[in-house]
């Protein structure tokens, strides 16, 4: 019984985090959003994702860097507020 409550609490935390992440990702521009989803959800390499989006691998890496920086900033704001 004790474990059931812990699992339910963890499930709620995960659900809240998924909701927050979805909202944060929606703040990215379309290319950044596509890259993040391809790389982190679909397990593409940045080079593979670049090929799908018809951009250079270097440009994909720059966009991923910008997206991660944005998401990190959003997470810090979420944690503070």
N, C-alpha and C positions, 0 to 999 in steps of 0.2 A: 504494500500500500504506500509506504513512504516513497518508493521509487516512482510510482505512478504520478505523484504530485510533482516530483522533480522533472520527470519527462514532460508533463504538461506545461510546466513553467518554461523549460527549454524550448518547447515547440512554440510557445507564445513569443519568446524572445526572438527566435529564428524568423517567425512570421513578421514581427515588427521590423526586423532588420531587412528582410526581403522587401517589405513595403517601402522602407526608407530608401533602399538601394535603387529600386525601380523609379522612385521620384527623383533621386539624384541623377540617375542616368538620363532621365528625360530632359535634364538641363543641358546636356551635351548637344553639340551640333550633329547633324545626321551622319557625317563621316566618322566622327569620334565615337558616336553611339554604335555604329555598325562595327567598327574595329573592336571596341570593348566587348561586344557580344560575340563576335567571331573568335577573338583570342581567349577570352575568359569563360565563355559559356560553351563554345563549340570546340575548344582546344586547338584552334588553328595557330600556326606560328605567325608572327607578324609578317613574315614574307609571304606566306600563303594567303593571309587576309588581304595584303596589299594587292596580290594578283587578282583576287576576287573583285576588289574595289577599283581595279585598274589604276593604281597609284604606285609610286616607287616604294620599295621597302624602307628607304630612309625617311620618306614622308610619313609612312605608317608609324614608324618608331617615334617621330616627333609628335604626331597626333596622339599616340598612346601616352606619351609622356605628359602632354597637356591634359589629357583626360584624367590620368591618375592624379595629377596635381589638383585639378578641379574637384575630383571626388574626395581626395584627402582633405581639402579645405572645407568641403561641405560636411564631411564626417566630424571634423573638429568643431564646426559651428553647431552641429547636432548634439554633440556630447556636452558642449558648454550650455546649451539652452534648453 
